[in-house]
């Protein structure tokens, strides 16, 4: 893995942990959609899109 991929993997783990701790509700639902999109982008090896979706998920949980 490149350093960029490691960063993205760590960010995914961090966002998933935050999502797991979040209370149920519309914010968590919105964050889940962004997280799933990030997983899809990550599978396609699109780091830019993955990070964009992870940022959106983080913002949705805030």
Jmol script that loads the backbone (N, CA, C; Angstrom):
load data "model"
ATOM      1  N   UNK A   1       0.825  -1.189   0.000  1.00  0.00           N
ATOM      2  CA  UNK A   1       0.000   0.000   0.000  1.00  0.00           C
ATOM      3  C   UNK A   1       0.867   1.250   0.000  1.00  0.00           C
ATOM      4  N   UNK A   2       0.422   2.244  -0.733  1.00  0.00           N
ATOM      5  CA  UNK A   2       1.131   3.516  -0.731  1.00  0.00           C
ATOM      6  C   UNK A   2       0.762   4.283   0.535  1.00  0.00           C
ATOM      7  N   UNK A   3       1.546   5.285   0.894  1.00  0.00           N
ATOM      8  CA  UNK A   3       1.198   6.087   2.083  1.00  0.00           C
ATOM      9  C   UNK A   3      -0.203   6.704   1.962  1.00  0.00           C
ATOM     10  N   UNK A   4      -0.567   7.112   0.762  1.00  0.00           N
ATOM     11  CA  UNK A   4      -1.899   7.690   0.545  1.00  0.00           C
ATOM     12  C   UNK A   4      -2.995   6.657   0.820  1.00  0.00           C
ATOM     13  N   UNK A   5      -2.786   5.428   0.380  1.00  0.00           N
ATOM     14  CA  UNK A   5      -3.766   4.367   0.626  1.00  0.00           C
ATOM     15  C   UNK A   5      -3.857   4.046   2.116  1.00  0.00           C
ATOM     16  N   UNK A   6      -2.720   4.080   2.806  1.00  0.00           N
ATOM     17  CA  UNK A   6      -2.724   3.840   4.246  1.00  0.00           C
ATOM     18  C   UNK A   6      -3.535   4.912   4.965  1.00  0.00           C
ATOM     19  N   UNK A   7      -3.341   6.170   4.541  1.00  0.00           N
ATOM     20  CA  UNK A   7      -4.083   7.277   5.125  1.00  0.00           C
ATOM     21  C   UNK A   7      -5.578   7.082   4.915  1.00  0.00           C
ATOM     22  N   UNK A   8      -5.953   6.690   3.721  1.00  0.00           N
ATOM     23  CA  UNK A   8      -7.364   6.483   3.394  1.00  0.00           C
ATOM     24  C   UNK A   8      -7.932   5.332   4.217  1.00  0.00           C
ATOM     25  N   UNK A   9      -7.184   4.266   4.353  1.00  0.00           N
ATOM     26  CA  UNK A   9      -7.638   3.119   5.144  1.00  0.00           C
ATOM     27  C   UNK A   9      -7.830   3.511   6.607  1.00  0.00           C
ATOM     28  N   UNK A  10      -6.898   4.295   7.137  1.00  0.00           N
ATOM     29  CA  UNK A  10      -7.016   4.759   8.519  1.00  0.00           C
ATOM     30  C   UNK A  10      -8.231   5.664   8.679  1.00  0.00           C
ATOM     31  N   UNK A  11      -8.462   6.512   7.696  1.00  0.00           N
ATOM     32  CA  UNK A  11      -9.600   7.425   7.738  1.00  0.00           C
ATOM     33  C   UNK A  11     -10.911   6.631   7.697  1.00  0.00           C
ATOM     34  N   UNK A  12     -10.959   5.592   6.880  1.00  0.00           N
ATOM     35  CA  UNK A  12     -12.164   4.762   6.808  1.00  0.00           C
ATOM     36  C   UNK A  12     -12.435   4.109   8.158  1.00  0.00           C
ATOM     37  N   UNK A  13     -11.396   3.607   8.798  1.00  0.00           N
ATOM     38  CA  UNK A  13     -11.538   2.979  10.102  1.00  0.00           C
ATOM     39  C   UNK A  13     -12.046   3.984  11.125  1.00  0.00           C
ATOM     40  N   UNK A  14     -11.498   5.179  11.083  1.00  0.00           N
ATOM     41  CA  UNK A  14     -11.884   6.234  12.012  1.00  0.00           C
ATOM     42  C   UNK A  14     -13.342   6.652  11.821  1.00  0.00           C
ATOM     43  N   UNK A  15     -13.742   6.849  10.573  1.00  0.00           N
ATOM     44  CA  UNK A  15     -15.118   7.256  10.285  1.00  0.00           C
ATOM     45  C   UNK A  15     -16.090   6.147  10.681  1.00  0.00           C
ATOM     46  N   UNK A  16     -15.727   4.896  10.415  1.00  0.00           N
ATOM     47  CA  UNK A  16     -16.585   3.765  10.775  1.00  0.00           C
ATOM     48  C   UNK A  16     -16.764   3.703  12.295  1.00  0.00           C
ATOM     49  N   UNK A  17     -15.697   3.931  13.036  1.00  0.00           N
ATOM     50  CA  UNK A  17     -15.772   3.918  14.499  1.00  0.00           C
ATOM     51  C   UNK A  17     -16.692   5.038  14.993  1.00  0.00           C
ATOM     52  N   UNK A  18     -16.576   6.215  14.399  1.00  0.00           N
ATOM     53  CA  UNK A  18     -17.437   7.339  14.782  1.00  0.00           C
ATOM     54  C   UNK A  18     -18.892   7.018  14.458  1.00  0.00           C
ATOM     55  N   UNK A  19     -19.107   6.402  13.313  1.00  0.00           N
ATOM     56  CA  UNK A  19     -20.469   6.033  12.917  1.00  0.00           C
ATOM     57  C   UNK A  19     -21.043   5.002  13.892  1.00  0.00           C
ATOM     58  N   UNK A  20     -20.237   4.024  14.276  1.00  0.00           N
ATOM     59  CA  UNK A  20     -20.686   2.985  15.210  1.00  0.00           C
ATOM     60  C   UNK A  20     -21.139   3.585  16.549  1.00  0.00           C
ATOM     61  N   UNK A  21     -20.452   4.636  17.003  1.00  0.00           N
ATOM     62  CA  UNK A  21     -20.758   5.253  18.290  1.00  0.00           C
ATOM     63  C   UNK A  21     -21.930   6.226  18.216  1.00  0.00           C
ATOM     64  N   UNK A  22     -22.266   6.683  17.018  1.00  0.00           N
ATOM     65  CA  UNK A  22     -23.306   7.707  16.864  1.00  0.00           C
ATOM     66  C   UNK A  22     -24.687   7.145  17.223  1.00  0.00           C
ATOM     67  N   UNK A  23     -25.524   8.004  17.807  1.00  0.00           N
ATOM     68  CA  UNK A  23     -26.893   7.557  18.111  1.00  0.00           C
ATOM     69  C   UNK A  23     -27.696   7.412  16.814  1.00  0.00           C
ATOM     70  N   UNK A  24     -28.684   6.538  16.841  1.00  0.00           N
ATOM     71  CA  UNK A  24     -29.530   6.341  15.670  1.00  0.00           C
ATOM     72  C   UNK A  24     -30.255   7.635  15.336  1.00  0.00           C
ATOM     73  N   UNK A  25     -30.525   7.814  14.050  1.00  0.00           N
ATOM     74  CA  UNK A  25     -31.251   9.002  13.629  1.00  0.00           C
ATOM     75  C   UNK A  25     -30.870   9.397  12.220  1.00  0.00           C
ATOM     76  N   UNK A  26     -31.413  10.525  11.764  1.00  0.00           N
ATOM     77  CA  UNK A  26     -31.166  10.952  10.383  1.00  0.00           C
ATOM     78  C   UNK A  26     -29.704  11.255  10.069  1.00  0.00           C
ATOM     79  N   UNK A  27     -28.965  11.766  11.067  1.00  0.00           N
ATOM     80  CA  UNK A  27     -27.540  12.053  10.826  1.00  0.00           C
ATOM     81  C   UNK A  27     -26.775  10.759  10.560  1.00  0.00           C
ATOM     82  N   UNK A  28     -27.085   9.735  11.359  1.00  0.00           N
ATOM     83  CA  UNK A  28     -26.395   8.445  11.197  1.00  0.00           C
ATOM     84  C   UNK A  28     -26.773   7.823   9.853  1.00  0.00           C
ATOM     85  N   UNK A  29     -28.035   7.943   9.467  1.00  0.00           N
ATOM     86  CA  UNK A  29     -28.486   7.407   8.175  1.00  0.00           C
ATOM     87  C   UNK A  29     -27.773   8.095   7.017  1.00  0.00           C
ATOM     88  N   UNK A  30     -27.657   9.417   7.095  1.00  0.00           N
ATOM     89  CA  UNK A  30     -26.978  10.179   6.037  1.00  0.00           C
ATOM     90  C   UNK A  30     -25.502   9.789   5.974  1.00  0.00           C
ATOM     91  N   UNK A  31     -24.883   9.653   7.141  1.00  0.00           N
ATOM     92  CA  UNK A  31     -23.467   9.286   7.181  1.00  0.00           C
ATOM     93  C   UNK A  31     -23.250   7.896   6.594  1.00  0.00           C
ATOM     94  N   UNK A  32     -24.190   6.986   6.842  1.00  0.00           N
ATOM     95  CA  UNK A  32     -24.067   5.629   6.305  1.00  0.00           C
ATOM     96  C   UNK A  32     -24.042   5.651   4.780  1.00  0.00           C
ATOM     97  N   UNK A  33     -24.896   6.459   4.176  1.00  0.00           N
ATOM     98  CA  UNK A  33     -24.923   6.545   2.704  1.00  0.00           C
ATOM     99  C   UNK A  33     -23.575   7.011   2.166  1.00  0.00           C
ATOM    100  N   UNK A  34     -22.990   8.008   2.833  1.00  0.00           N
ATOM    101  CA  UNK A  34     -21.678   8.506   2.397  1.00  0.00           C
ATOM    102  C   UNK A  34     -20.598   7.450   2.638  1.00  0.00           C
ATOM    103  N   UNK A  35     -20.684   6.747   3.760  1.00  0.00           N
ATOM    104  CA  UNK A  35     -19.685   5.715   4.062  1.00  0.00           C
ATOM    105  C   UNK A  35     -19.752   4.588   3.030  1.00  0.00           C
ATOM    106  N   UNK A  36     -20.969   4.194   2.662  1.00  0.00           N
ATOM    107  CA  UNK A  36     -21.119   3.136   1.656  1.00  0.00           C
ATOM    108  C   UNK A  36     -20.575   3.595   0.303  1.00  0.00           C
ATOM    109  N   UNK A  37     -20.790   4.860  -0.026  1.00  0.00           N
ATOM    110  CA  UNK A  37     -20.231   5.397  -1.271  1.00  0.00           C
ATOM    111  C   UNK A  37     -18.703   5.409  -1.198  1.00  0.00           C
ATOM    112  N   UNK A  38     -18.169   5.706  -0.020  1.00  0.00           N
ATOM    113  CA  UNK A  38     -16.713   5.691   0.167  1.00  0.00           C
ATOM    114  C   UNK A  38     -16.161   4.284  -0.007  1.00  0.00           C
ATOM    115  N   UNK A  39     -16.871   3.288   0.530  1.00  0.00           N
ATOM    116  CA  UNK A  39     -16.438   1.893   0.355  1.00  0.00           C
ATOM    117  C   UNK A  39     -16.400   1.524  -1.121  1.00  0.00           C
ATOM    118  N   UNK A  40     -17.420   1.939  -1.849  1.00  0.00           N
ATOM    119  CA  UNK A  40     -17.498   1.647  -3.282  1.00  0.00           C
ATOM    120  C   UNK A  40     -16.336   2.307  -4.032  1.00  0.00           C
ATOM    121  N   UNK A  41     -16.074   3.575  -3.710  1.00  0.00           N
ATOM    122  CA  UNK A  41     -14.968   4.299  -4.347  1.00  0.00           C
ATOM    123  C   UNK A  41     -13.633   3.674  -3.971  1.00  0.00           C
ATOM    124  N   UNK A  42     -13.515   3.213  -2.733  1.00  0.00           N
ATOM    125  CA  UNK A  42     -12.279   2.587  -2.285  1.00  0.00           C
ATOM    126  C   UNK A  42     -12.040   1.274  -3.031  1.00  0.00           C
ATOM    127  N   UNK A  43     -13.096   0.527  -3.256  1.00  0.00           N
ATOM    128  CA  UNK A  43     -12.987  -0.723  -4.011  1.00  0.00           C
ATOM    129  C   UNK A  43     -12.500  -0.441  -5.436  1.00  0.00           C
ATOM    130  N   UNK A  44     -12.948   0.698  -5.975  1.00  0.00           N
ATOM    131  CA  UNK A  44     -12.535   1.102  -7.324  1.00  0.00           C
ATOM    132  C   UNK A  44     -11.163   1.784  -7.313  1.00  0.00           C
ATOM    133  N   UNK A  45     -10.530   1.824  -6.132  1.00  0.00           N
ATOM    134  CA  UNK A  45      -9.208   2.439  -5.955  1.00  0.00           C
ATOM    135  C   UNK A  45      -9.205   3.922  -6.322  1.00  0.00           C
ATOM    136  N   UNK A  46     -10.310   4.607  -6.009  1.00  0.00           N
ATOM    137  CA  UNK A  46     -10.431   6.033  -6.258  1.00  0.00           C
ATOM    138  C   UNK A  46     -10.287   6.765  -4.925  1.00  0.00           C
ATOM    139  N   UNK A  47      -9.045   7.090  -4.565  1.00  0.00           N
ATOM    140  CA  UNK A  47      -8.777   7.711  -3.265  1.00  0.00           C
ATOM    141  C   UNK A  47      -9.415   9.084  -3.119  1.00  0.00           C
ATOM    142  N   UNK A  48      -9.450   9.849  -4.196  1.00  0.00           N
ATOM    143  CA  UNK A  48     -10.022  11.197  -4.128  1.00  0.00           C
ATOM    144  C   UNK A  48     -11.503  11.120  -3.774  1.00  0.00           C
ATOM    145  N   UNK A  49     -12.237  10.279  -4.469  1.00  0.00           N
ATOM    146  CA  UNK A  49     -13.670  10.128  -4.214  1.00  0.00           C
ATOM    147  C   UNK A  49     -13.912   9.508  -2.830  1.00  0.00           C
ATOM    148  N   UNK A  50     -13.078   8.548  -2.458  1.00  0.00           N
ATOM    149  CA  UNK A  50     -13.205   7.918  -1.143  1.00  0.00           C
ATOM    150  C   UNK A  50     -13.081   8.965  -0.045  1.00  0.00           C
ATOM    151  N   UNK A  51     -12.054   9.781  -0.123  1.00  0.00           N
ATOM    152  CA  UNK A  51     -11.840  10.810   0.894  1.00  0.00           C
ATOM    153  C   UNK A  51     -12.963  11.847   0.901  1.00  0.00           C
ATOM    154  N   UNK A  52     -13.465  12.193  -0.274  1.00  0.00           N
ATOM    155  CA  UNK A  52     -14.571  13.135  -0.367  1.00  0.00           C
ATOM    156  C   UNK A  52     -15.799  12.588   0.365  1.00  0.00           C
ATOM    157  N   UNK A  53     -16.114  11.328   0.146  1.00  0.00           N
ATOM    158  CA  UNK A  53     -17.272  10.705   0.795  1.00  0.00           C
ATOM    159  C   UNK A  53     -17.052  10.534   2.297  1.00  0.00           C
ATOM    160  N   UNK A  54     -15.821  10.218   2.696  1.00  0.00           N
ATOM    161  CA  UNK A  54     -15.527  10.096   4.127  1.00  0.00           C
ATOM    162  C   UNK A  54     -15.681  11.446   4.829  1.00  0.00           C
ATOM    163  N   UNK A  55     -15.239  12.512   4.161  1.00  0.00           N
ATOM    164  CA  UNK A  55     -15.416  13.855   4.718  1.00  0.00           C
ATOM    165  C   UNK A  55     -16.902  14.189   4.849  1.00  0.00           C
ATOM    166  N   UNK A  56     -17.678  13.805   3.837  1.00  0.00           N
ATOM    167  CA  UNK A  56     -19.123  14.053   3.879  1.00  0.00           C
ATOM    168  C   UNK A  56     -19.776  13.259   5.008  1.00  0.00           C
ATOM    169  N   UNK A  57     -19.338  12.032   5.215  1.00  0.00           N
ATOM    170  CA  UNK A  57     -19.868  11.203   6.303  1.00  0.00           C
ATOM    171  C   UNK A  57     -19.545  11.828   7.656  1.00  0.00           C
ATOM    172  N   UNK A  58     -18.321  12.292   7.801  1.00  0.00           N
ATOM    173  CA  UNK A  58     -17.903  12.950   9.049  1.00  0.00           C
ATOM    174  C   UNK A  58     -18.749  14.192   9.288  1.00  0.00           C
ATOM    175  N   UNK A  59     -18.956  14.966   8.242  1.00  0.00           N
ATOM    176  CA  UNK A  59     -19.764  16.184   8.351  1.00  0.00           C
ATOM    177  C   UNK A  59     -21.211  15.852   8.720  1.00  0.00           C
ATOM    178  N   UNK A  60     -21.737  14.782   8.156  1.00  0.00           N
ATOM    179  CA  UNK A  60     -23.121  14.378   8.439  1.00  0.00           C
ATOM    180  C   UNK A  60     -23.295  13.990   9.906  1.00  0.00           C
ATOM    181  N   UNK A  61     -22.260  13.436  10.503  1.00  0.00           N
ATOM    182  CA  UNK A  61     -22.343  13.023  11.903  1.00  0.00           C
ATOM    183  C   UNK A  61     -22.185  14.197  12.873  1.00  0.00           C
ATOM    184  N   UNK A  62     -21.621  15.291  12.386  1.00  0.00           N
ATOM    185  CA  UNK A  62     -21.350  16.443  13.266  1.00  0.00           C
ATOM    186  C   UNK A  62     -22.614  17.160  13.718  1.00  0.00           C
TER     187      UNK A  62
END
end "model"
wireframe off; spacefill off
backbone 0.3
color backbone group
